[in-house]
């Protein structure tokens, strides 16, 4: 692979976020306007727009959206919801966070800029955004780079990769060590909902991730013959659907093959990790063996992509399941957008400078201006609440609006009674404080998941605060929300055990006959544990939404005559879903 540099967004692309709908002629007018601000030798070209809701789903989408928002706000799983008054729904604060009925993302190619100069692309984006009020499209809400997305990126400013590299499992393919054991201290009702009954029957889990390089029929043929426990179960169930996206692995005409424009990082996560999604699918199938699993490709074979590929994946979720109630969306990935200094690389000059430029825009308003805007927004909110008149107030800053495209999509999915469960990220530096959760985990409508090391048994003191892993971000935002569960540490028997049928990185390969299993660690693999448990419980709670199931999981209640239940917590006061692997209930605490 060629020499790489650290960046935060895809070279040669930018995105326009537009409220409402536009025809092709209006799209071209917008691009013509943008080209007036492009430097000499640079041209901006329109690409295929991504409308929300997708055109073929607008009827069911709007019906489901209205049904989901009557009497209660969209799900605020793991986070404190806004206060409610009897029979009246409070407007969102600020009002600019409302989901438009229709919006679209318009990607555009930028020709004439070198990939080694990402700051020049950022400069163009900022110039366009500063002048967006002059655009022919009056509902142009934000202009942004096409932010990179990775599989729980482990390096500030870098891209791709869970926490630790996969390590071969050297025992037989036919094993039960992948099974899990749920905390015995949970109320019996919660345990029964999670481990008994329908076991996920009637529930759909959409996983946005990588897909295997090999054809699944070939994988099944090889590993069923070797009696691989989990792959045999997946094959026999017929419940796994693989949904490829040809655009994800497509070479860029200006910047080469995906390995050339996707950056390396200090942890060396520039290896093939195409089994990342299948690994997660196996975890979910283990915990909810009767749930239908739809593995949608949004990441390339190196565990990387960008916002447009995530948008296409979530379009598929809305198109396929817009009228379904029992849908859980697993996103073991993070958006490479810095929310704090610990999200910025310190090992690459260009990446450090670029990260600081982006983060500096967070504080572009002075203290008095921030206070003024807060007061204005409170007044507008009160007017909306008391009189039903919506006035948007102060326009959010460029920095604040960078997350809108992804936030609006996630809110659209949540408004349809589905729920997104996402990895918090792996950016903690060894021995340092835990950085805040990244997007999408940090969005209000998404449940963020942090990682615990592998315990052999729960602490005997249920009030004990548990340590998290050496790499895990805080589970969610605000601090103290979300959920933490098994993510493991790097190394043999230290990580989570799951399906791995591809080639191992050179420095972890043992050159032995592969078993079809690997130990792997990261918030990427804590996330499907939560998704699988939620799917299993959802199938046993007819009429409840995924968010209600999550609330029950986070707030377990014992029968009135039993001892009061206490939710385990981390040292950062996050709720814990305590689970061990393998499943044999141990007799002693660690």
Buried (B, 14 or more C-beta within 10 A) or exposed (E): EEEBBBBBBBBBBBBBBBBBBBEEEBBEBBBEBBEEBBEEEBBBEBBEBBBBBBEEBBEBBBEBBEEBBEEEBBBBBBBEBEEEEEEEBBBBBBBBBBBBBBBBBBBBBBEBBEBEEBBBBBBBBBBBBEBBEEBEBEBBBBBBBBBBBBBBBBBBBBBBBBBBBBBBBEEBBEBEBBBBBBBEBBBEBBBEBBBEBBBBBBBBBBBBBBBBBBEBEEBBEBBBEBEBBBBBBBBEBEBBBBBEBEEBBEEBEBBBBBBBBBBBBBBBBBBBBBBBBBBBBBBBBBBBBBBBBBBBBBBBBBBBBBBBBBBBBBBBBBBBBBBBBBBBBBBBBBBBBBBEEBBBBBEBEBBBBBBEBBBEBBEEBEEEEEEEBEEBBEEBBEBBBEEEEEEBBBBBBBBBBBBBBBBBBBBBBBBBBBBBBBBBBBBBBEEEEBBBBBBBBBBBBBBBBBBBBBBEBBBEEBEEBBEBBBBBBBBBBEBBBBBBBBBBBBBEBBBBBBBBBBBBBEEBBEEEEBBBBBBBBBBBBBBBBBBBBBBBBBBBBEEBBBBBBBBBBBEBEBEEEEEEBEBBBBEBEBBBBBBBBBBEEEEEEE
